[in-house]
Amino acid sequence: MRRFVIIIMAFFLLVPALARASEHDRARDEMRAGQILSLESVLQNVRQQYPGQLLNAHLRGGRSPVYDIKMLSRDGRVTSIICDAKTGSILQVREGGSR
């Protein structure tokens, strides 16, 4: 019974790590195929309009893939920015409070 519990726990710890690796591989393949822009090129556009420190960024896939980006402004405000991964266009901006 103890062995079974250990196997189940290992499974639930491993699956998210494998999923993240798979997402990373998919994003890299799509970028190489020219289907999406690199995060760095999208960030260049974002930083021109919303200068500051990058807090977090990830790609959300699907039919219309988007980059979900969080920036920390110089005055300490967190801004969430959604960008089209194919064109780099900023689709949505939510400015939050201080961090």
C-alpha positions in Angstrom: 0.0 0.0 0.0 2.8 2.4 0.9 4.5 1.8 -2.5 1.2 2.6 -4.3 0.8 5.9 -2.4 4.4 6.9 -3.3 3.8 6.1 -7.0 0.6 8.2 -7.0 2.4 11.1 -5.3 5.2 10.9 -7.8 2.8 10.9 -10.7 1.0 14.1 -9.5 4.4 15.8 -9.0 5.7 14.8 -12.4 2.7 15.5 -14.6 2.8 19.4 -14.2 6.6 19.4 -14.9 6.1 17.4 -18.0 3.2 19.7 -19.1 5.4 22.8 -18.7 8.2 21.2 -20.7 5.7 20.3 -23.4 4.3 23.9 -23.5 7.8 25.3 -23.8 8.6 22.9 -26.7 5.3 23.8 -28.5 6.0 27.5 -28.2 9.5 27.1 -29.5 8.3 25.1 -32.4 5.6 27.6 -33.3 8.1 30.4 -33.1 10.6 28.6 -35.4 7.8 28.0 -37.8 6.9 31.7 -37.9 3.4 31.1 -36.4 4.1 33.3 -33.4 6.6 36.0 -32.5 9.2 35.5 -29.8 8.5 36.8 -26.4 11.6 39.1 -26.7 10.2 40.8 -29.8 6.8 41.3 -28.2 8.5 42.7 -25.0 10.3 45.3 -27.1 7.0 46.8 -28.1 5.5 46.5 -24.6 8.5 48.1 -22.9 8.2 51.2 -25.2 4.7 51.8 -23.9 5.0 50.4 -20.4 8.6 50.7 -19.2 9.7 48.8 -16.2 10.8 45.4 -14.9 9.3 42.2 -16.3 7.7 40.2 -13.5 6.2 37.3 -15.4 5.3 36.2 -18.9 3.8 33.1 -20.4 2.2 32.0 -23.6 -1.4 30.9 -23.6 -2.1 28.7 -26.6 -5.2 28.0 -28.5 -6.6 29.3 -31.8 -5.5 32.8 -30.9 -2.3 32.5 -28.8 -1.5 35.4 -26.5 1.3 36.4 -24.3 0.2 37.2 -20.7 2.8 39.7 -19.4 3.1 41.4 -16.0 5.3 44.5 -15.7 6.4 46.4 -12.6 6.5 50.2 -13.4 9.2 52.5 -11.9 6.6 53.8 -9.5 5.8 50.4 -8.2 2.6 49.6 -10.0 1.9 46.2 -11.6 0.5 46.2 -15.1 -1.0 43.1 -16.7 -0.7 43.2 -20.5 -2.2 40.7 -23.0 -0.5 40.7 -26.4 -1.4 38.8 -29.6 1.4 36.2 -30.0 1.1 36.3 -33.8 1.3 40.1 -34.4 2.6 41.5 -31.1 -0.3 43.9 -30.8 -1.4 44.8 -27.3 -4.9 43.6 -26.9 -5.7 44.4 -23.2 -4.1 46.4 -20.4 -5.0 46.2 -16.7 -3.2 48.5 -14.4 -3.2 47.4 -10.8 -2.1 48.8 -7.5 1.3 49.1 -5.9 3.3 46.0 -5.3 
